[in-house]
């Protein structure tokens, strides 16, 4: 294995004096400064006795501090970034489940909940505070151990086969599964994403995705760094500040989930000149299906290609992506495989031909070996070397993948199968609908019925009867939702994705525990 197969090796790509980390106020940390800072912080962690086998939880808000804390933890042992909005009980669950040996958090009030969770978790967690700021020159951060820090220094550094990052699956309907990603998984995926996007040292991402999520960590942070480029580390996505950040931080691209793109569009009218003058090379979307109207409007707004990609945690993010011009990007497709082998299988594990729908399955150097301590999940997910994604789709004659929905989200209305994505897109075709999510509700005779929730375009109103009439013009009668709820805001998960599973229960359309 080469140095490039580790996260630390990946960080050697950038020229010493080139920008690497850009703070929200525009302050720059060069690649040389970033490497020095990561090495110093990793040295502090090793001095506390932490090494490749140790889990280092990170509970830090988005920004340059979070980026450096993650890089240092993953260059020392195994980073476990957690959502800083979790409450004490949630954090304690994840700390216990991971077997965390240390936890990096902030020493001020923003880290109070994390410190409380660490105390409740007991001796298994050694709190480590991240102090200082990168708003200035390198070397402004430091790690300070809490009481009880008496571990012997750990001399070993991670190798390519060591686990560098652990993340949990969403766990919407069951206990979250632990996804272990090795150093080589991260290095290869970052390089593959950079290659598919033709990233160069001149590129700079506007990092708005959470850095406790695989999308932000790989496409927003590691991919540009692996190409010697830069990352403008914001405090997270904020639709009200987005266009000002574009202007001030001068990125060449940003990557986000569809709901974030929709929020950008909702505020675009007064910022069209800023959007065009930003000169973005492309806009990237991943982590959920991007409705065709949103893709078109984004392209018009920025005057740049919109690259829809397909990824998941178990594949270290990106599996497929539409190519950049002059190659063909197909609307409604998530593109062609990037760095993995892809097949569409039926329920008897047979390879299907182009145009036939089945379960999207993958194998390759960025795909995990298996979930951690979960033989049942591994037996269900892995078949003859293929990882079954749980997504339904088909490939066309040119190898482009088209997703038709999550198998577990598909609605079975008395034997008639309904793809929620198809209904979502039809709803978004109405000029007064800004966001839409279609879901199943229990039905005493049919088993499941189709329902939907929508949010209106600002300044517009929508009527359930009018929406049903509109849908009946393009959808078969059995696909038209019997209930359409108009909400001020649609429920979203911690990464900004719309929540489909469990929505009927949350909105009072199904009894608790029915899904």
Secondary structure by P-SEA (a helix, b strand, c coil): ccccccccccccccccccccccccccccccaaaaaaaaaaaaaaaaaacccccbbbbbbccccaaaaaaaaaaaaccbbbbccccccaaaaaaaaaaacccbbbbbccccaaaaaaaaaaacccbbbbbbbcccccccccbbbbbcccccccccccccccccccbbbbcccccccbbbbbbcaaaaaaaaaaaaaaacccccbbbccccccccccccccccaaaaaacccccccccccccaaaaaaaacccccccccaaaaaaaaaaccccaaaaaaccccccccccccccaaaaaaaaaaccbbbbbbbbccccccccbbbbccccccccccccccccbbbbbbcccccccccccccccccccccccccccccaaaaaaccccccccccccccccccbbbbbccccccccccccccccaaaaaaaaaccccccbbbbbbbbbccccbbbbbcccccccbbbbaaaaaaaaaacccccccccccccccccccccccccccccccccccccccccc
